[in-house]
Amino acid sequence: MNLSAAEEESSGQEIHIPADIDWEMLDKSKFFFLGAALFSGVSGILYPVVVLKTRQQVAQSQVPGIKTAFWMVRNEGFRALYRGFGTSLTGTIPARALYMGALEVTKSNVGTATIGLGLSEPMAATIANAAAGLSAAMAAQLVWTPIDVVSQRLMVQGAVSFGHGGGNMNSGVAKASACKYLNGIDAFRKILNTDGPKGLYRGFGISILTYAPSNAVWWASYSVAQRMVWGGIGWYYCKKDEGGSNENRLRAFRPDSKTVMAVQGVSAAMAGGMSALITMPLDTIKTRLQVLDGEENGRRGPTVGQTIRNLVKEGGWTACYRGLGPRWASMSMSATTMITTYELLKRMSTKSQEALT
């Protein structure tokens, strides 16, 4: 059943969007192999923005992202913007595999079930996308949480002295782990030795509370936004040629691949920005739980309540939105590149080109 690529009607006009590719149409080995390669490249491009977002979230006061970036490059070198990237990249492959597998299987099954219940295709698509985003995020967090803990610890190394020699930038990291790590493997070993397996899953609960609803909101919003944009395009063409002699041609408008990709990108950016705004406080709390130590000896991390109180004490409730700019930019850019890359990946991974017709 085609859920996200149905005909859209606007003022009597039909827009024939290229058919969606479901789970059964994919060559699974090609899908996962190409997916790992493509999304690793995307992660590499966007990683510096993630580092800046993390640095801002654990800082004691608000500092603009551009100023933070210049300070890091000047005092720690350009490599600081990619600190922890190797660890993050290692986790990208299994996490993305879990994410994509859960996403496609859930979307296909829930979509078929909701259509069978008699729901309209737009409603079925929205529900299927929300359920798919929820299950995909929960599956991926089994890998991403320990990867986040390790990579974020590496990201903030050197940030403790932030502000010394940097003018009036009084933005040191409060009670960041005093332990220094040589690399991701060293960080993994030291965290495991100090806190045990639970140390690697610090913030797992709030990660689920952050990313599961965020993904559900994003995929549902993406489905709705895509239909809104296509509806607007249909309305535009209908108005443009109103009273013309080519009405019959417009009633079967077939967008080219560039138009389809542009609509997907715009819809993804809209959904990503909304999701970032809604879930930002939870993401800030999660990052602090994973990075900061509650006790000087580093053996017991802060609770959610302590983290919230510290944030409010440092800068009021607006402190929960530190790093919103980089996160908004990161999620919007990531959403746009992710969805266009993902749609390209699915078309590259079909079992046969005949399946697309």
N, C-alpha and C positions, 0 to 999 in steps of 0.2 A: 504494500500500500504506500503510495506516494504522499508523504505528509507535508514536507517543507517546500515542495516544488509543484504545488497545485496551480490551477488556473486562478488568477485574481481578476475580479470584475470591478470596473469603475466606470460608471455612466454607460453601461452596456458594452464596454470593451473588455476583451479577454487578453490577458498577457500570458503567453505560453513560456513558462520558466523551464529550463532544462530539468529533466527528471532527477530526483534524488537517488542516491546510490545507497541501498540498504546493506545490512550485514552479509546476507547470503550472496551478494554480487561481488564481494571482495575476495581477492587472492590474499589470504591471511599472512603468509610469510612475506610477501612483497609489502603489504600494508604496514607490518610492524618494523621491517628493516628500513624501508624508506622513511617511515615516520620518525624513527630514532635519529636518522641522519638530518632530516629537514628541521625537526624541532630542536636539535642540538645547535644548529646554526642560528635559529631564532633566539634561543636562550643566550647565546654568546653576544648577540647584538644588543639585547635588552639588559644584560646583567649589570652594567654600571648604574643604571637607574635603580635597580633593586638594592644595590649597595648603599646608594645615597639615601634611599627611603629608610633602610635599616639604621643607618647612622643617625638620622634625624629622630627616629622613634626612641632611641635610647639616650639621646642628649638631654641635658637638664634644662635647656632653654631653646627657644625657637631660633633657628638660623636658616636663612634661605638656602635652597638646594644648590644654586650656582656657587654661592660663597663656600659652602661645604666642599663642593667638588674641587674648587681652586685650592682650598686649604689642604685637602688630601693630596693632590698632585704635587703641590709645592713642598709639603713636609714629609710625605711618605712615598712619593713617586707615582707614576702612572699605573704601575702594577697594583696599587692599592684599590683601584676601581674594579679589579678582577680577583681580589682576594677571596678565596674559598670557591672559585669557579670550578676548579678541578673536581672538588667534592660534589658540588651541585650537578655538574655534568654527568658524573658517575651515577647519580641517582635519577637523572632524567630518563635514562633508557628504560629501566624497569617500571618507574612511576608512570611514564607516558604510555607504556604498553598496558598497564592495568587501567589507566584512565580511558584510553581509546577503546579497549575491549569492553569495559563496563558501559561506556557511553553508547556504543553502537548496539550492543545486545539489548540493553534496557530500552533504548529508543525504539528499536524494531518491535520488541515484544509488547511494550506499553502502547505503542501506536496502534498496533493491530487490535489489541484488546479494547482500546477506547473507541476505535472505529466500529468494532463489533457491538459496542453498547449503544450505538446510534448517535454518538456525538458528532457535531459538525467537524469538517476537516480542520478548520483553523483552531478550534478548541482542542481537538485531539492532538494536533501538532504542538500546541503550547504545553499541554499536560505531559506529553511524551518527552519533550525537550527538558522540562523542569525535572521530571523523574530521572532522566538520563544524567543531567548535570549533578543531581544529588548523589546518585549511586557512584558515578565516576569519581567525584571528589572524595568520597568516603574510602573507596578502594585505593586511590592514589596516596592518601595520607598515611597508609601503612608503611610506605617507603619514604614519603616526603618529610614526615615529622623528624625522624632522626637525621636526615640529610639537612633539613633546615637548622636543627640545633647545632650541628657541626659547622656548616657553612656560615651561619650568622655569628658564631663565636669567632670565626676567622675574620669575618668582615669588620668587626669592631676592634680588633687588635690594633693598638696604636691610638685608639680614640680616647683612652683614659687621659692622655696628656693634651687632648684637644683644647686649644686656647692658650697653651704655654708657647710663647713666641709667636702667637697668632693675633696680636693686637688685643682688642677688647672683646674677643669672642669667648666669653665665659660659658662654655658648653661642654664641660667634661662629662663623661659617662658615669652615672651614679652606680657605685658598687658593681662595676663590671667584673667579670671573673679575672682574678689576678694571675691565673695560670696562663702561661704562654705556650703556644702550639707551633710546632715546626711545620706541620702540614695537616691535611685532613685525617690521615691514618693516625697520626700522633694525637690529634684532638679526640678522635673516636676512642682510642685506647685510654686516654686520661679521664675522659668523662665516664667511661665504663668502669674504670677502677675506682673513681671517686664516688659516683652516685649509683652505679649498677645500671641495669637495663632501663630502669625508670628515668634515669638521667637523660637518656637518648630520646625518651618519649615525653619529656617535659613539655607541657602545653598541648599534648595530643587532644585532650577534650575540647579545649577552646579552639584548636585548629579545625576540628570537625565542625564546631559551632560557627566558625568563621567561613571556611571554604565550602562546606556543604550547602548552606543557604545561599552563599554568594554564587555558586555555580548554578543552583536551581534558578535563582533570580536572573542570572546572566543568560542562560539558555532560553528561559521563558521570554525574557525581554527581547532577546535576539529574534526569536520567532515572530513576536508581535511587531517589532521594529521593521523587520524585513517586509512584512505584509503592508505596513503603513507606507514604506518607501515605494514599494511597487504600486500601491494604490495611487500615490502622488504622481508617479510617472505616467500611469494610465490616464489620470485626470489631465495632466499637462498635454499629452498627445491628443487627447480628445478635444480640449479647448483650442489647441493650436490649429487643428484642422476642422474646426466646427464650420459646417456649411460647405465644406469642400466636397469634391467628387470622389475622393478616395476613402470613403467611410468604410466600405467593405474590407479594404486592406487593413485599416487600423483596428478593425474588430478582431483581428488575429495577429496582433503585434508580437513579434518574436525577437527579443533582445539578443545582441551578440554576446560573446564571452566576456568582453571588456566591460560591458554594461552590467552583466551579472556579477562580476568580481567587484565592481565599484559599489553596487548595492550591498553586497555582502560585507564589504569593508566598512561602509558608513553605518550599517545596522550594528555591526560588531562594536564599533567605537561608541555608539550611543548606549548600548547595553553595558559595555565595560565601565564607562564613566558613572552610570547610575549605580552599578554594583559596588564600585570603589567608594562612593559617597556613603552608601548604606552600611557597609561593613568595616569602615575605617577604624572606629574605636576598638572593635574586637581584634583587628589585626595589630594595632599598637600594643594592646595588652598581651597578646600572644607573643609578639616579638620580645617584649621585656621579660616575660616569663622564661623564654628560651635562652636569653642572653645574660641577664643580670643575676647576681647571687644575692640571696637574702641575708646570708651571714658572712662574716669576714673569712671564715675558713672554707667557704664555698661548698659546704656539705648539705646545706638545705636551701632550696630556692624559695622565693617569695610566693605567697598565695595570691589568688586573683584579687581578693579584697585589699591586701597590702599594696599590690601593684596599682590599683585604681586610686587608693589614697595618696600614694607617692606622686602619681601623675597630677592629681588635682592640687596637691600642695605645691608642686613645681610651677604650674601654669594655669590652674583652673581647668574647667571641663574642656576648654579648647586644646589643652595639651594632648587629649586623646586623638586630635586630628593633626598632630605633628607628622610631617612627611606626606600629607594629603596630595600636595602638588606632584611630587615624584610618583606616588602610587597611582594617582589619577592618570598621569601621563603613561606610566608603565602599563596599567591595565588597559587603557585605550589603545596604545600602540600594540601591546601584546595581543589584545582581542582581535584587532584588525589583521595583524600578520598571522595570528594563529588560525583564524577562520579561513582566510584566503589560502594559506598553506595547507590547511586541513582539507578543504574542498579539492585543491589540486592533488593532494595525496590520494584521496579517494578515487579520483578519475584516473590517476596513474596506476592504481592498484586493482582496477576491475579485472575480472576474469576474461572478459572479452568486450570489445568495443560495441558489439551488437546489443549488449545489456543496457547501453545508454540511450538507445533509440526507442 
